[in-house]
Amino acid sequence: MPKGYILAAHRSPANPQKRSEYIDLAVPAIKSAGGKFIAQTTNVIAKENGRSERTVLVEFKSLEKAIEAYNSPAYQRALHALGDGADRDFRIFEGV
């Protein structure tokens, strides 16, 4: 079964206070849903229409598990805390 992934590519720097609140809630929510952080960095070489901002990649056992993690009440609380504190290109997708 192909793995599932979440990719969050920031379009601009996040609000530091809101990001901190989000991280405190999001990391445990993602890990408890089986997510494994593969990469989280600001060392980004942007090409084409990309931006050199924070990028995070999380791996799950399946696409369904990634979707469940995003929709979980725990992660939704994290999103609520973040509010308008970040402009991200957020994708949930299936691996090969």
Number of C-alpha atoms within 10 A of each C-alpha: 9 11 16 21 26 22 18 18 23 20 16 13 15 18 14 12 11 18 20 14 15 21 15 12 19 23 17 15 21 22 14 12 19 17 22 16 16 10 12 15 12 14 10 14 9 10 8 5 5 13 15 17 18 18 20 16 18 20 24 24 18 18 20 16 18 25 16 14 23 20 11 14 12 18 21 17 15 22 20 13 20 22 14 11 17 16 15 17 12 12 11 17 16 17 13 7
